[in-house]
Amino acid sequence: MATFAYRALKSDGGVAEGVIDAGARPDAVRQIESRGLTPISVKEKSGNGNGPTTAAQSAPPATYKVPFRALENFTRQLASLLAAGVPLARAMQVLQREASLPAAREQWKAIYDRVVDGESLADAMARFPKTFPRVYTAMVQAGETGGFLEVVLGQIADFQTREKELKGRVRSALIYPAVLLLLAIGVVIYLLTFFIPRFQKIFTGLGGQLPLLTQFIMKASEFLKTYGIPTAILIGVGIFMLKQWLSTTEGRREWERFVLKLPVFGPLSSRFAMTRFCRMLGTLVGAGVPLIAALRVARESIGNQTLIDAVTESIERVKKGDSLSASLADSKDLFPGSVIEMIGVAEESGKLDAELVRIAAVTDAELDQRLRMAVALAEPALLFTMAAFIGTIFIGMLLPIFSIQDYIK
């Protein structure tokens, strides 16, 4: 038996404190709840006098990731429970008890234990980075600090749903082109490693000067046969090192700067970030959240540190008394001039929240159309590229055959 010190809420809103003996911490929580109390903090008293210890504090962070569907349901249900006035600890207890997946149940319980022990929800979630991304925990932290956690969680759930739908559309549209690409790579490797070497023996026996295209293809075939496996290993090592570098803060920043400079993907990335920012900001302002607090939360939804830094400077200007439109005008990579004008007019008319949500909806529809078009164009472009590669190889190997009489002479 162990002794647990607890703090709990009474039915009349008061706070009860005391100690209780139980075989384990869950048993202590059940005993407290059986007395009609809602646990706030349950800590085991250590026998060495070094202070209380808890199972949550000693448990190592989980190394596995909870499936996206479970995380989406958790976020939306937690937002609904908090909006209905259910205390955070009780809401977490309900969710961990109703979780269908063992992995989700274990992580929700670990978060519940830490919340009951007095840890903030954001800090508890941050211990499971594979399940809760950095943007997720940052937005939760801002919502906890500002007192509008349920609003932030609702927005996170909406973002998760939209991003899942977007990824699903892109994935389904790219399945056929991806299969074509794999087939093309397989055909090219077969031609260079099995088909071309047979012709190489024939051309070597004939002698004479081969066309430059044929010489290049034969050298490529020889290189692939000799160094193909070492090259594949080097490429794999390079990809692994790149992933390790991108996992660092500096590497992620450099990659985000690079993406913003790309001709097509840069503008698309910044527009998606602007859509998330405007929708979050408009929803929070419409819910009565102060503008500065709403800006700080919306900033975390951008997801690109370079753009986050630009918005941070704009927030400082708003704190000094500048208008929102004038402050955001310096973030040209994120906000086009037309959007700045619309935000300025909305500020003057007192309809900032509705206008921000409308801007997000219009931009989202526009981006969806552009994305569909880009995916539709990817298929014929890939087919053309595959045909060009294979056709070039066949032409390069047929050129000497057309002039075989000259080789015989």
CORCOR-V177705 format. One line per field, one symbol per residue. ss: DSSP state (~ for helix, > for strand, _ for the rest). phi: phi as a letter, one per 30 degrees, with the letter a starting at -180 (. if undefined). psi: psi as a letter, one per 20 degrees, with the letter a starting at -180 (. if undefined). Layout:
BEGIN
ss->???
phi->???
psi->???
END
This chain:
BEGIN
ss->_>>>>>>>>_____>>>>>>>>__~~~~~~~~~~___>>>>>>>________>_~~~~_________~~~~~~~~~~~~~~~~____~~~~~~~~~~~___~~~~~~~~~~~~~~~____~~~~~~_______~~~~~~~~~~~~~__~~~~~~~~~~~~~~~~~~~~~~~~~~~~~~~~~~~~~~~~~~~~~~~~~~~~~~~~~~_____~~~~~~~~~~~~~~~~~~~~~~~~~~~~~~~~~~~__~~~~~~~~~~~~~___~~~~~~~~~~~~~~~~~~~~~~____~~~~~~~~~~____~~~~~~~~~~~~~~~____~~~~~________~~~~~~~~~~~~~__~~~~~~~~~~~~~~~~~~~~~~~~~~~~~~~~~~~~~~~~~~~~~~~~~~~_~~~~~_
phi->.bcbcbbbddddjdccblbbcadadedddddddddiccdcbbbddddcicjdbbddddddddcccdeedddddeddddddddddjdeedddddddddcdddedddddddddeeddddjdddddddddbddccdddeddddddddddibdddddddedddddddddddddddddcddedddddddddddddddccddeddeddddddiicdeeddddddddddddddcddeddddddddddddddddddddddddddddddddecdddddddddddddddddddddddjdeedddddddedddicdddddddeddddddddjddddddddddddcbddddddddddddddicdddddddedddddddddddddddddddddddddddddddddddddddedddcdddddd
psi->qqpppqpqprhjirpqqaqqpqhrghhgghgghijkqopgpopppqijjjrqqqhhhipqqqjrppqggghggggghgggghhijpqgghghggghhiphphgghgghghggghghjjqqgghghiimhhgorhhghghgghhggiklghgghggggggggghggghgggghhigghhggggggggggggghhhgghghhhghhhharoqqhggggghhgggghhgjgghghgggggggghghghhirggghggghgghhiqgghghgghhgghggggggggggghjjpqgghhhhghhiigiohghghghghhhhhhhiiqqgghhihimhhhorhhhgghhghhghiklgghhghggggghghghgghgggghhihghhggggghgggggggghihghhhkhhhhg.
END
